[in-house]
């Protein structure tokens, strides 16, 4: 069995805070030469990105991949829509869930897996303000419990 090399390039940390995440899916991306070079250099931001179904295809919209410095004047547009590569059944399933159930597709991570750029995206439902406050409070309590346990261990 061959070991798979995965290098995470960008993570959408806002998505974990703003959405209840359900199913995750891995998809390939159609890129140009300067885009993949810029991704390998780690110059990517997914903070405002989302996935939009359109004409039987899925598109990664508003993901910022910075221009490659060593590229020519024919370099790519940083925020252009990028086509995602999935099987037809997966595309149809995700599209129907987005249209029927009021869910949205949010990119979580962009990574390089065996020299191929991939996006991990999730079906997500937006959190209300009180849900966000609740998750912040829960995280704070867990942090305080962890600190108390460490203090207890140090006293022994």
Backbone as a ProteinNet text record, in pm:
[ID]
protein_1_A
[PRIMARY]
XXXXXXXXXXXXXXXXXXXXXXXXXXXXXXXXXXXXXXXXXXXXXXXXXXXXXXXXXXXXXXXXXXXXXXXXXXXXXXXXXXXXXXXXXXXXXXXXXXXXXXXXXXXXXXXXXXXXXXXXXXXXXXXXXXXXXXXXXXXXXXXXXXXXXXXXXXXX
[TERTIARY]
83.7	0	88	60.7	140.2	90.1	182.2	145.6	108.4	0	-47.1	5.1	73.3	127.7	22.8	-17.4	-115.8	-55	-56.2	-7.2	-122.9	-172.4	-281.1	-225.7	-286.7	-239.8	-320.8	-455.1	-541.2	-658.8	-701	-816.6	-913.5	-1041.8	-1145.6	-1195.7	-1129.7	-1163.2	-1297.3	-1337.6	-1467.3	-1582.4	-1565.2	-1672	-1708.1	-1607.7	-1633.9	-1710.1	-1693	-1760.7	-1901	-1918.4	-2043.2	-2145.7	-2107.7	-2198.3	-2199.7	-2315.3	-2324	-2287.6	-2179.9	-2132	-2191.6	-2233.6	-2294.2	-2202.3	-2223.4	-2142.3	-2023.5	-1908.4	-1791.9	-1762.5	-1711.6	-1681.4	-1548.3	-1468.5	-1342.1	-1361.6	-1310.2	-1323.7	-1191.6	-1167.9	-1053.1	-1089.2	-988.8	-1012	-944.4	-1009.9	-948.6	-869.8	-737.2	-648.2	-560.4	-506.2	-406.3	-268.2	-164.6	-28.4	17.7	-12.9	31	-47.7	-172.1	-252.6	-195.4	-157.4	-104.2	29.8	108.6	236	211.7	111.3	77.6	20.8	-56.4	-109.8	3.3	98.2	212.9	294.5	293.7	363.2	280.8	153.6	69.4	-0.9	-17.3	-77.1	-224.8	-304.1	-445.9	-527.8	-649	-742.6	-881.7	-943.5	-1078.4	-1182.3	-1147.1	-1233.8	-1371.1	-1380.6	-1509.9	-1561.9	-1501.1	-1534.9	-1660.4	-1726.3	-1840.1	-1848	-1929.1	-1943.7	-2083.3	-2091.7	-2218.7	-2250	-2366.5	-2405.6	-2461.9	-2414.9	-2460.2	-2450	-2560.7	-2566.4	-2506.9	-2541.6	-2495.2	-2349.3	-2287.6	-2148.8	-2139.1	-2031.3	-2006.2	-1887.6	-1899.8	-1797.3	-1752.7	-1622.9	-1566	-1556.3	-1633.7	-1645.1	-1580.2	-1511.7	-1455.8	-1337	-1276.5	-1153.4	-1038.8	-953.8	-845.8	-716.2	-668.4	-537.2	-452.5	-352.8	-272.4	-199.9	-172.6	-96.1	42.9	93.4	228	328	422.5	513.9	599.9	644.9	733	655	521.4	439	443.9	401	403.7	276.5	256.8	136.9	11.3	28.2	-85.7	-127.8	-85.1	-116.5	-267.7	-310.6	-453.6	-516.2	-648	-726.3	-741.4	-705.5	-703.9	-837.4	-950.7	-1078.9	-1171	-1116.5	-1201.6	-1271.6	-1391.2	-1457.5	-1379.4	-1369.1	-1294.4	-1385.7	-1381.5	-1467.2	-1416.5	-1509.9	-1475.4	-1505	-1422.7	-1433.7	-1488.5	-1608.1	-1673.6	-1743.9	-1786.6	-1866.6	-2005.8	-2070.1	-2201.7	-2303.4	-2303.9	-2399.5	-2376.5	-2249.4	-2218.5	-2267.2	-2243.8	-2286.8	-2438.3	-2509.9	-2656.2	-2708.4	-2649.7	-2691	-2669.6	-2551.2	-2521.1	-2609	-2630	-2712.7	-2855.5	-2910.9	-3048.8	-3060.3	-2961.3	-2965	-2955.1	-2874	-2859.5	-2990.4	-3055.4	-3177	-3298	-3310.3	-3428.4	-3422.3	-3314.3	-3310	-3255.6	-3221.5	-3169.5	-3028.7	-2954.1	-2815.6	-2725.7	-2601	-2503.8	-2377.3	-2298.3	-2171.2	-2058.8	-1980.1	-1873.8	-1740.2	-1638.5	-1506.2	-1441.3	-1387.8	-1323.8	-1172.6	-1114.9	-969.4	-931.1	-815.7	-754.1	-620.2	-594.5	-471.1	-418.1	-292.3	-227.9	-211.9	-271.3	-269.2	-201.8	-84.1	-4.8	9.9	50.8	76.9	-47.9	-167	-291.6	-366.5	-411.1	-483.6	-626.4	-670.5	-805	-869.6	-1003	-1079.2	-1169.5	-1169.7	-1266.5	-1377.7	-1500.8	-1614.3	-1720.2	-1809.5	-1911.4	-2046.9	-2149.9	-2285.8	-2305.4	-2353.3	-2359.2	-2490.1	-2530.4	-2647.2	-2597.8	-2637.1	-2589.1	-2629.2	-2538.7	-2567.7	-2635.4	-2724.1	-2783	-2685.2	-2707.9	-2617.8	-2607.9	-2722.2	-2718.5	-2642.3	-2642.3	-2562.5	-2413.5	-2373.7	-2233.1	-2189.6	-2276.1	-2243.7	-2232.1	-2320.6	-2318.7	-2189.5	-2146.5	-2023.4	-1900.6	-1902.7	-1791.4	-1787.9	-1905	-1911.9	-1864.8	-1905.3	-1865	-1714.1	-1654.3	-1510.5	-1436.9	-1490.7	-1430.1	-1433.5	-1547	-1559.8	-1461.9	-1450.5	-1357.4	-1213.7	-1180.3	-1045.9	-1018.9	-1118	-1101.6	-1087.5	-1164.6	-1154.1	-1015.1	-964.6	-830.4	-723.7	-738.4	-642.5	-648.7	-770.3	-785.6	-722	-737.7	-678.5	-525.6	-470.8	-325.3	-273.3	-346.9	-306.5	-308.5	-411.8	-425.8	-308.6	-270	-159.2	-27	-9.9	114.6	129.1	15.8	18.4	59.7	39.8	72.2	216.7
-118.2	0	124.3	216.4	336.7	447.6	516.4	628.1	749.1	817.2	932.7	1059.4	1143.3	1268	1378.1	1436.7	1544.7	1667.1	1780	1906	2006.3	2042.7	2139.1	2278.2	2346	2477.1	2588.4	2572	2675	2609	2669.5	2621.4	2737	2708	2809.2	2800.2	2870.1	2860.5	2925.3	3023.4	3088.5	2990.3	2894.6	2799.5	2717	2679.2	2599.3	2680.7	2813	2900.6	2940.4	2962.6	3017.3	2913.8	2786.2	2684.9	2558.3	2489.4	2351.3	2265.5	2189.1	2112	1971.8	1924.3	1791.9	1695.8	1676.1	1582.9	1655.7	1588.4	1645.7	1566.4	1636.1	1577.1	1633.2	1548	1590.6	1608.7	1719.7	1746	1796.5	1766.5	1822.1	1959.9	2035.8	2170.8	2183.7	2254.1	2285.2	2414.4	2406.7	2521.2	2548.4	2668.7	2700.7	2679.6	2690.8	2665.3	2759.5	2889.8	2984.5	2967.1	2918.7	2898	2786	2675.5	2563.7	2602.7	2682.6	2728	2818.5	2903.3	2991.9	2912.9	2808.5	2722.6	2650.3	2598.1	2529.1	2623.5	2752.6	2853	2893.3	2845.5	2872.1	3006	3066.2	3199.6	3190.1	3132.7	3104.8	3151.7	3199.9	3235.2	3183.2	3110.7	3057.6	3128.2	3239.1	3298.2	3340.7	3392.6	3436.8	3343.9	3228.5	3140	3057.9	3018.2	2927.3	2849	2743	2658.6	2679.8	2704.1	2736.8	2634.6	2567.6	2479.8	2563	2533.6	2609.5	2523	2503.9	2430.1	2289.7	2218.8	2081.7	2068.4	2177.7	2175.4	2248.5	2224.2	2295.5	2389.3	2513.1	2614.2	2668.6	2678.2	2740.7	2890.6	2968.6	3112	3190.3	3296.8	3392.5	3339.9	3230.2	3184	3266.9	3319.4	3405.5	3325.4	3310.5	3251.1	3363.3	3407.5	3523.6	3499.9	3609	3598.9	3543.7	3464.7	3408.7	3514.6	3550.2	3660	3634.9	3511.7	3481.1	3462.1	3471	3455.2	3579.9	3566.4	3679.1	3762.7	3854.7	3938.3	3855.2	3732.7	3645.1	3563.6	3605.4	3534.5	3532.1	3448.6	3427.7	3543	3549.5	3644.3	3583.8	3654.8	3594.6	3538.9	3602.8	3557.5	3497.3	3445.3	3389.4	3261.8	3230.2	3104.2	2985	2879.4	2760.6	2638.6	2562	2444	2332.9	2265.4	2153.6	2022.7	1923.3	1795	1690	1638.8	1533.8	1440.7	1326.4	1235.9	1294.4	1261.9	1314.6	1289.7	1168.5	1137.6	1226.2	1252.3	1339.9	1482.2	1531.6	1666.9	1678.2	1580.5	1583.2	1577.3	1492.3	1478.2	1608.1	1665.5	1789.3	1904.6	1914.1	2020.9	2012	1890.4	1874.6	1908.8	1871.5	1903.9	2054.4	2121.8	2266.3	2336.4	2290.8	2356.3	2324.4	2200.7	2159.8	2199.8	2167.5	2175.2	2306.5	2400.6	2526.9	2516.4	2418.5	2403.7	2481.5	2498.7	2562.1	2477	2491.2	2420	2517	2480.3	2567.3	2494	2556.7	2493.3	2501.7	2388.8	2384	2392.2	2313.7	2307	2299.8	2353.6	2333.3	2268.2	2155	2082.9	2017.2	1975.5	1905.9	1760.7	1671.2	1527.7	1458	1404.5	1341.8	1433.2	1555.9	1658.7	1705.9	1676.4	1722	1807.9	1926.4	2016.6	1966.1	1961.1	1915.3	2015.5	2016.3	2098.7	2007.2	2023.8	1953.6	2052.8	2014.4	2102.9	2028.8	2104.4	2043.9	2104.5	2020.8	2071.5	2135.4	2257.6	2330.2	2406.4	2423	2503.4	2618.2	2740.6	2857.1	2855.5	2898.1	2907.3	3040.8	3038.4	3161.3	3222.9	3347.6	3417.1	3346.1	3295.6	3228.4	3096.2	3030.3	2907.5	2939.6	3051.4	3091.4	3121.3	3192.5	3224.4	3097	3002.8	2875.7	2799.1	2794.3	2721	2791.2	2924.5	2997.1	2967.5	2967.9	2940.1	2797.9	2701.6	2561.7	2547	2613.7	2608.2	2668.6	2778.4	2844	2753.2	2685.6	2593.8	2477.4	2421.7	2310.7	2354.2	2476.5	2529.4	2544.9	2595.7	2613.4	2478.3	2379.1	2245.2	2188.7	2204	2155.9	2222.2	2353.2	2424.5	2375.1	2350.5	2302.5	2164.6	2078.7	1944.4	1955	2044	2061.8	2111.6	2207.2	2258.4	2146.5	2062.7	1951.3	1853.4	1827.3	1735.5	1793.4	1922.9	1986.3	1984.5	1984.7	1983.7	1847.6	1744.6	1608.3	1579.1
0	0	0	-90.1	-106.6	-14.1	49.7	136.9	50.9	88.4	14	81.9	4.2	57.7	43.2	156.9	155.9	223.6	151.5	206.5	204.9	322.9	331	302.5	206	163.9	230.6	233.7	291.7	362.4	472.8	548	565.7	550.2	568.5	712.2	803.9	945.6	976.1	895.6	914.8	896.3	806.2	776.7	899.6	978.6	1097.4	1202.2	1198.5	1295.2	1248.3	1118.1	1066.6	1022.1	1013.6	958.7	1043	1039.4	1087.7	967.8	975.9	861.6	863.6	747.7	737.9	661.4	533.6	454.3	392.8	389.1	321.4	195.2	94.7	-35.7	-83.6	-147.9	-207.6	-357.2	-411.3	-554.8	-610.9	-736.9	-807.2	-860.3	-904	-956.2	-1091.6	-1183.1	-1312.4	-1294.2	-1313.5	-1290.4	-1412.1	-1416.2	-1517.9	-1456.8	-1536.5	-1489.3	-1380.3	-1394.9	-1293.2	-1163.5	-1172.6	-1051.6	-965.8	-1026.5	-948.1	-885.6	-954.8	-898.2	-778	-787.2	-676.9	-558.6	-586.9	-480.7	-410.1	-485.3	-423.8	-336.9	-372.4	-291.4	-169.1	-160.8	-44.9	-47.1	-162.4	-172.3	-208.2	-115	-138.2	-18.7	-45	62.2	25.9	118	96.7	183.4	246.6	348.4	295.2	175.3	121.7	12.9	-2.9	-114.3	-85.8	-193.1	-185.9	-315.7	-315.2	-434.1	-489	-619.9	-684.2	-794.2	-785.6	-896.1	-1011.6	-1132.3	-1248.2	-1373.2	-1441.4	-1568.6	-1556.2	-1448.8	-1432.1	-1391.2	-1347.6	-1303.4	-1170	-1096.8	-972.5	-993.2	-943.6	-961.2	-826.2	-806.5	-687.9	-716.9	-641.8	-668.4	-554.6	-590.2	-495	-414.4	-455.1	-390.5	-447.8	-361.5	-408	-419.1	-541.8	-567.1	-625.2	-549.1	-587.4	-719.3	-788.6	-913.9	-884.7	-976.3	-963.7	-1008.6	-918.8	-948.4	-1072.2	-1088.9	-1201.5	-1331.8	-1325	-1445.6	-1531.6	-1655.4	-1748.6	-1733.3	-1825.1	-1823.3	-1852.6	-1899.2	-1927.6	-1805.6	-1687.5	-1564.2	-1540.2	-1449.2	-1423.6	-1344.2	-1348.1	-1267.5	-1128.1	-1019	-885.4	-835.7	-866.6	-813	-918.9	-1026.5	-1131.5	-1082.5	-1134.9	-1096.9	-1152.4	-1071.6	-1112.9	-1109	-1215.4	-1226.2	-1134	-1065.5	-978.3	-1049.6	-1025.5	-1092.9	-997	-1027.8	-950.5	-1047.2	-996.1	-1077.4	-1096.1	-1206.3	-1240.1	-1127.8	-1070.8	-963.4	-841.7	-809.2	-695.8	-722.2	-842.8	-878.3	-867.9	-924.4	-920.5	-777.7	-696.1	-557.1	-479.8	-492	-419.6	-467.2	-597.5	-652.6	-601.1	-598.8	-551	-402.6	-321.7	-179	-156.3	-236.2	-222.7	-260.5	-366.7	-412.7	-324.7	-278	-202.1	-55.4	12.1	157.3	212	125.9	175	231.9	187.1	230.1	134.8	173.7	86.4	83	-20.9	-32.2	3	104.2	153.1	141.5	79.2	76.5	214.4	260.8	392.2	382	289.1	276.2	129.8	99.1	-30.9	-1.7	-64	-36.2	-161.7	-153.8	-264.5	-222.9	-300	-271.3	-388.7	-365.3	-471.9	-593.5	-570.4	-671.9	-748	-696.6	-759	-657.6	-700.8	-610.7	-592	-467	-432.6	-337.3	-337.7	-245	-164.2	-32.3	51.2	79.1	42	65	144.5	205.9	291	261.7	274	275.6	411.6	413.8	540.7	553.7	679.2	712.1	799.6	768.4	842.3	988.4	1073.2	1216.8	1246.6	1342.6	1393.5	1493.4	1530.7	1621.8	1755.9	1806.5	1936.2	1928.1	1812.2	1794.8	1802.9	1742.5	1745.3	1888.2	1961.9	2101.1	2183.7	2156.7	2229.8	2203.7	2078.1	2046.8	2105.8	2110.3	2172.4	2321.7	2386	2530	2559.7	2476	2495.4	2482.6	2383	2362.5	2482.6	2535.9	2651.5	2774.5	2796.6	2910.8	2896.9	2776.1	2753.2	2779.6	2740.9	2763	2913.1	2986.6	3131.6	3202.6	3158.6	3217.6	3192.8	3070.8	3037.5	3122.9	3146.2	3230.6	3374.9	3424.6	3562.3	3578.5	3479.1	3484.4	3484	3402.4	3399.7	3534.4	3593.6	3725.3	3829.5	3823.2	3916.4	3901.6	3777.3	3751.5	3800.9	3792.7	3836.8	3989.4	4060.4	4206.6	4262.2	4185.1	4233.2	4232.7
[MASK]
++++++++++++++++++++++++++++++++++++++++++++++++++++++++++++++++++++++++++++++++++++++++++++++++++++++++++++++++++++++++++++++++++++++++++++++++++++++++++++

